[in-house]
Amino acid sequence: MGRYDTSIAIQEEARRYLAGGVSSNFRYHPIPVPLCFERGDGPYLWDADGNRYIDYVLGNGPAILGHSPAGVIDAVRRSLDIGQAFTAIHRGELELARRLTEIIPCAELVRFDISGTQADQIALRLARAHTKRTKVIKFEGQYHGWADNIFASVGPALNEAGPSDHPATVLQSRGQLENVAETLIVQPFNNLEHVDATMKEHAGEIAAIVLEPIACNSGVIEPEPGYLEGLRALCDREGTVLVFDEVITGFRAGLGGAQERYGVTPDLAVFAKAAAAGFAISIIAGRRDIMEGVTDGVVHGGTYNGLTSSIAACSAAIDELERDERAAYRRMDHAGGRLVDGLNELGREHGLPLHAQGIGAIFTTVFTENGPLKNYRDYKSSDEAMRLRFVEEMQNRGVRITARGTWFMSAVHGDVEVDATLEAADGALAAMT
Ligand SMILES: Cc1ncc(COP(=O)(O)O)c(C=O)c1O
């Protein structure tokens, strides 16, 4: 019997009832076959064939406390007894909103939603309403959800992407409205001069600059020193709303997100994924005068916004992440730092161009001679076939990482998991030489 036979059989049957066999296009991951998972516990996952994995995918980021963290599960369990959806304010929601205004630097007011895609949409709508402008600057390789008006140039092929200093606006889905390029201007990440020139060229037209402050969807690329400060200054100069999409970095780059880590405060921010440690919540946070648009004609709705379970999960996640003076972040820095150093060392030992970079809580592995990555083009020029082979070899050795090479850490990945992971990487790289 093969290692993945049960997963393969379940996938085949799923395709008869579930379109494409999965519930999100980003789950196809046929490396070497799409897996079916049965359960998770802490840093581990078990697939339908009984194989155990050290999990660095963590649901694509949410499980920052590992799978089924006791404190969060208990809080959610208690919430189930008081009812789920009130379509009205409840005390837990008020208390969480108050707490978030203390935790997130830009948060004078917050709103809750359930997904990053939707929260990004209301952030853009608020910015447009506030500035009475329509155009938005986004960065190549960055993802802000799959809605028509922003789903462009997330992963364009290099032969379609246009010149590196003037990237084309490349649509990412069939069926998407085609006029996106009229409102969206795509820029290379980590190049302030280009944004400066673009803002001068479109003076008085740019409603918002939206960015992942750490580019996590195209390698894990930190902003260069002064870059976020520079964007802040340009937005101040032009009256443009600076939006940090912290769907990944929120609660991960630090409890207060990348804005806390780098000391640059945006006008609006979106947190999701790790915010409820595996439950569905997103948070729109920002300046009072912009957020108050919702009382002045800007509509934001959502039946499931503020469910008691989501609120309970987010509050409990904060409790866990704040415990012992935020020890969770020290643990992620330690384990993630050991992995980055260890993987780079193993690459050298095996004579392979394995390059790991990022921060402790999230990092990437790519195969390139041209590290460190500074922008999408650097990431896209790395050797994709080698990266996918590495992902597959790691999976065969019981370590699960994302197909795009991203590793998410949790507060429960410890030295035992790091040692086992480095041993697996040693074997995987040996198999590749
Ligand atoms: C930076 C960023 N923004 C927005 C989204 C969309 O969030 P969701 O999948 O919750 O709609 C994602 C999802 O991966 C993301 O990484």
The ligand as an SDF file (V2000), in Angstrom:
LIG
                    3D

 16 16  0  0  0  0  0  0  0  0999 V2000
   -2.2350   39.3510    3.1490 C   0  0  0  0  0  0  0  0  0  0  0  0
   -3.5760   38.7240    2.9070 C   0  0  0  0  0  0  0  0  0  0  0  0
   -4.6550   39.5050    2.7680 N   0  0  0  0  0  0  0  0  0  0  0  0
   -5.8910   38.9900    2.5790 C   0  0  0  0  0  0  0  0  0  0  0  0
   -6.0860   37.6420    2.5260 C   0  0  0  0  0  0  0  0  0  0  0  0
   -7.4580   37.0930    2.3210 C   0  0  0  0  0  0  0  0  0  0  0  0
   -7.9120   36.5610    3.5290 O   0  0  0  0  0  0  0  0  0  0  0  0
   -9.0700   35.4320    3.5460 P   0  0  0  0  0  0  0  0  0  0  0  0
   -8.4800   34.1980    2.9710 O   0  0  0  0  0  0  0  0  0  0  0  0
   -9.4260   35.3160    5.0070 O   0  0  0  0  0  0  0  0  0  0  0  0
  -10.2160   35.9750    2.7430 O   0  0  0  0  0  0  0  0  0  0  0  0
   -4.9910   36.7800    2.6830 C   0  0  0  0  0  0  0  0  0  0  0  0
   -5.1740   35.3170    2.6390 C   0  0  0  0  0  0  0  0  0  0  0  0
   -4.2480   34.5520    2.5340 O   0  0  0  0  0  0  0  0  0  0  0  0
   -3.7040   37.3400    2.8620 C   0  0  0  0  0  0  0  0  0  0  0  0
   -2.6160   36.5580    2.9800 O   0  0  0  0  0  0  0  0  0  0  0  0
  1  2  1  0
  2  3  1  0
  2 15  2  0
  3  4  2  0
  4  5  1  0
  5  6  1  0
  5 12  2  0
  6  7  1  0
  7  8  1  0
  8  9  2  0
  8 10  1  0
  8 11  1  0
 12 13  1  0
 12 15  1  0
 13 14  2  0
 15 16  1  0
M  END
$$$$
